[in-house]
Amino acid sequence: MKKPPSSAVNLLLTAVFLFSFIPSSHALGSGTTLAVTDASATVCGVVSGALPHRIECYRSGQVISVIPNVSFSTISGGRSFFTGLRSGNTTLLLWDSSNSSATFQRKRLYYNGSVPLENIAVGDSHVCATVANSGTVECWRISNTFELPSGYESFASISSGYGFSCGILKKNGSFVKCWGEREISSEIENGFRNMSMLSIVAGGEHVCGLNSTGFLVCRGNNSFGQLNVPQGGALEYSGLALGAEHSCAIRSNGSVVCWGGRDQFSFNVTQQVSFELIVSGSNFTCGLTTVNYSVMCWGPGWSNSSGSRIEELPLSRILPGPCVQSSCSECGIYPDSQSLCSGLGNICKPKPCLPQIPVPNSPPISPPPPVVSAPSPSRSKTLTRGLLAFAIVGSVGGFAGICTIVYCLWTGVCFGKKKVHNSVQPTITRGGSSSTSNGGSVSNSTPPSRSSTIRRQASRIMRRQRSGTSSFKHHDRAEGFTLAELVAATDNFSLENKIGAGSFGVVYRGKLADGREVAIKRGFETSSKMKKFQEKESAFESELAFLSRLHHKHLVRLVGFCEEKDERLLVYDYMKNGALHGHLHGKNNVEKSASVLNFWKMRIKIALDASRGIEYLHNYAVPSIIHRDIKSSNILLDANWTARVSDFGLSMMSPEPDRDQRPTKAAGTVGYIDPEYFGLNLLTAKSDVYGLGVVLLELLTGKRAIFKNGEDGGNLIRLVDFAVPAITAGDLVKILDPRVGPPEPYETEAVELMAYTAMHCVNLEGKDRPTMADIVSNLERALVLIDSSHDSNSSDKETQSLPSQPI
């Protein structure tokens, strides 16, 4: 087959990604974590790090802390004020920055606890936002002549300029619709007519954005050259910031280029600086640097005491994006995201997800290209037709080439025949699991009475069930280690490195030759009894089969494996903060200050993290998986206190929708095992829900799944029997962990919601238990309740009787 030209491959790759992203763009009237106001050249940002994620502003050489001192998700600035959307997105506040006082006067624009907002967009004097999910528009501080959208339009994003706003419709081809009280809105809408757009941002009287092919286009007033877009290819420009008379964009190499503004922006003062986002006032621009998330400002409307053309502001480190409860699976998360968000959420990298597109014949950070006028219509039409024909022909060849490469890499035939690891369906076992100090427990099980032939057949069945995917090597997703490497990493499996032990093996802390810290689970030394070896082999095969294809923020990641003679070892990411079990029940955790987990908000977050991991197994893994051994010792905590579900030695694929899973014998841990599963041998996803319910009760009470009740003569009692009656009777406070203490008023509702969720999880019959999606939803709501309630208490009484409608 003829090799497709590289340009055709590039065009195809570009086309594939173009329709899967909306670039991160910020401007005079779009919400982000950085904002400016014109009247007083005030620059504000949402501060990263320790909670709350408050707003901090810079004006006239002074840093000003904004009241209330609570967390915000996004902010946006206008001519003489700026707005902020509080975490939870149910409250929109406005601050007047035009006065000279040391504090900004604030006003509430919107509050509705059940109807959150998104996409705030501030123009010169008006504010608009979209209602979450529906995409309808709400606007404030508008005159009687300001014409609103008809009401039924649903917008994916919006941006505001001087007296107008524009948005991209969710339907109808992603076309642009504008509204407001000025004729310019009609002119701009007509300029974008029948043009499908990925993003738009507004300036004074013009709008720029990326069209569906990734090229930057601008429409509106061009009195100062603000529409004369520099020459560039598809996806060369991403983040945008528009002022009254100029436009700026972040290039693919991170540098910023500006045009218009009577050429006062033509000099490049930022050529050696890479930016994550930029925002503009009427005649100046500010940006957030990539290196340390500091803020720099420049332009003819920006003055500073040093006289330099660019100034770095003395603000705290600013968030490069809002902290969200998401795994950021599309594009990944920002480096140090957990630290920036204080462990409560992630900052997702802006789309597109493809690697940066280098500018031809230019260094990584280079001066902007000269401003050129737009090509003539005839030339543009000819060029467009030529490129279209080239793209169509080239894409066909490129697609075929890519398919060949993918097949080659996937099957490994290009590199010679390699050993294939046949994944085996998890062994049906019975028994309890012994906790380890770091939660790396390994469960007891009864060996299978199956020959190696039957095991190979089970392996083939398992592969056929993977939604039609063909057999693949788990090795390709997990590194292969030699025994010698792991012996060196653990100092010959020394006792000093032992961090846990279970019935199937011992867990050691290790340090690989490249410096990575890992946890290494080693099966027991070879036993003369075939039964013991089969147990070790089965657990090894099960974990390798599942973990090598599962990738989620809240699941412990498998790094690799070792399979030499009778040795079976698995290598995992090292979880610095050990197991949840150790923090709740460890001997040293007596005083309130002994653990970061002795705060209700953190305990709810840990519960939510674990729930999201299990939800992934049930609803998103293909085929779906039942863990079968959910317990606090199998919930590990990484260096950022993010919870991850571990130990898949007993896991099994979920049964078909119309069939029950009836293993030969039940498996799990006493105190956590589902009574319906143990008594009736009926395994469903609700068996994991029961185990999680017990973990939630542990988080609430601080007691073990089975403990000695001192009030009853020291007899053993199940945690479920101890806690559920109290929750049902409304006596929750009597059973709460005294190390945390009674919840504060702003925490009470959240803790109660977690308790009622736990109570339903441990219902005797699986049909009466909630799904994992329901549990995640409840815990997300509990976390929001703490944030919003605490924010309300820490501001002032104005939020205690807020109206449910915008004012």
Phi, psi and omega in degrees: 000137180294133181291127181290147178298146182300327180295324178293321177297317178298318179297319180295314179299320178298316181296323180299318185275335186303323186270010180244015181211159167233111186301154178282110184233140184222143185208192178311321186234038179235144183281137174204204179259008178223139182211155177227153171238145188282315191306321183236014182049049179269133179241127182233152178211160176270120188283139180270178175088222186300144178289151359280159174277078187281173176261134176233137184237156175237130178208129175050045176082003182240145174263128185239126174275133185268136176261137008278155182275070183228175183277141177233152179264308181220158177223162179205143185244153176237211183289314185225014180206166173222158182238158177219137178258115184291156178306135188100340174062022180256356181228128178243120180248156180229140177237134176272119183255010184279337181279166186263007181290164183287345177236156180263135177285130184248160179213145178270129177263325188205140169209126173203106186299340183252355182231088180287159178252169172204171177054056175289143183214114183255130173265213179289322183218002180238162182231134175228156176206160175255148177280131183305142178075306184285327180079006177286159188256137169241139179228149180228163179056046181245157179270174180293339182268359180281112184273121181273160172302158186295347173112330183265350179292144178244121186254138175280326178202157179220161176208150186237142175241208181280096176083010179209164173221153176225155178211161175261122181291140178295325180248192176057042171077018181057040179279165183264134174232135181240156180210166180144201184244008183244151181296336182299331180297319178292321180298317181291317180299319178294326179295329179264009186304133178060022178250119179282128186240144174271327181202153172217151172221149185252146171246210180300297179226031177212163181224137175234159178184176177261130177277181188292349176259005175089007180264147182276127177228149180228147179219154178121211182287130181238032184298333185240019178078016183289351177261355184280080186295132175300152181294138180187160181271186179296135177065015177288332180244143180231267183301132183239150175213122185242136175254204181286321186232006183220168176223147177225154178212150173271128179279171184295341178265008176094346180282164182248138174236138179236154178214164184083199178065037181055035177065012177286346178258004185290331177289145184254104179263002184238022188295337180258011183242136175257136184241148175268323177206157179224152175222156182230144163269194182297322182219031172207165183225145175233150180219157178258119186285151180286326189293319183215015179057036173269166185251131175237144179229149180201171178122166183297335180269003180250123179241146178216160186294333183284342180080358179286160183281347178222141183231135173267125186275148181277039178277160173295168178297128186260144177296135176281356179182167181292147175279123184234156176273079183212152176277354178055043186292337184289308187236357182089176183250160177295147172302142179062026183299319181297322178291318180298323182265008179058035176079000182246073178118177180231157170253113182282137175296142182292149174283153009282164183266350183287158181301158179301140181268114183292146176278128184306135175056038178224147177290172181307316176238114187227160177298152181291153178291158179295150178287130179235155179283159181294146179294156180293154183302318183294317179295319181298319182293318179296316180297319180299316180297318180297315180296322181296315179296317179298319182295319182295311182294314182294325183295324179299310179294320180297318181297317179297319179296317181296318179301319180297316181296315181299315180298320181297313181291319184295316184274338180081007183292338180290340187244018180090163182289131180242158177296133180253129178271112180280112178289139184249139176301135184307140182289140177280120187226174176219144175140172180265171180239136180268133181289147172246167184294336179247014179083000181277055183284154178233133195270150173291149175201156177268134185293153180283146175263061182230146177277169179297331178295315179297323180296320178294322177297318178298323179297317180294321178298316181299317181293323179294334183280354184278059175050040175083000180287146181279171180299140176218163183273122173295336178302328184295340181248002178220136182291146173264128180245150172274157178298324180298321179297318183283330174297316179293323183294331184251012183055053179059043178052051183289156179297330180297333181265359179286125181239004178177164179209145177219184186290337181260350182172185183240143179253130181238149169274136182220162176230115183288169183299331180273006176098352182289134174273133183221165171249129185243119178262119182249125175298152180306148178307150187309126179262151178288344181270126179299328181301314182294319180295322179296322178297314180297316180297319181296314179297319178299311181298318183297310181295318180295320181296318185277307188293333181291346178242005179252126181224107181206148183302330185253025170237139178297132185274132174278123179274315182185195186206166174220132182222090181234119182051242181265004179275134177227113182229143176238140184243126183239164167300139179281128180263102190302322186263016170068205186263150175302323181304317181295324180287327181277325189236004180294152184295330185276350184270077183251310182279158181299327183279359188285341185215141175297336183282355183274048173220138186298322181297318180292323179293321177294321178297317178300316178299319180293317178303309181298320181297321179294324176296316179291322177301321178299316180299318185282320193250341188236337175291145180233113354287163181293158189230140171255124185290315177077356180213051177286122179198167186293334178282348176258012173246109185257158184238125181277189185296337180261012180064028172273131183277141179224135178281138184228177173063093181252025181294336180253002187293152179220156173291145178292150179289165173299153184306328184259015181225145174272150175267116181237084177297162181295324179218149179286157178218151180151199183236135180303134182099334181247339187290141181295122180301324180295321178291316182291320184275321184253358181059035181252110182258124174222176177299335180291347174293321175293325179299320179298312179300319178295323178300321178294320178298319178298320178293325175298317180296326181283318188260336186077008182259157179287165180299326172226126185216166177272122180272107183300330181285349183239040176073018178079018179285150177290139180219143177284141179299323180300316181291333180281318191269320187300315178302321180293319179295317180298322182278358181080017181257040185304318185301334182288338184250359182291150181301118182294341179292333177267324179087171179301143180293147174294162180308322181283350179260344190303310184296322180293316180295320178297319180297319177296320180294315179294325176296315178299318181300319180286330180296329185260022172302148186297321182258138182301326182295340180267000180266152179286164173278167178295327177297321177296318181295314179301317180299316180296316182289326173299317179297320179298318180294320178295322179300318179295315181298309185291320181292319179294320178299319181295319181290330185270353178271269172194187190287352183294335181271000181279340181224052184281144179287159181270357181239150178300149177238000000 
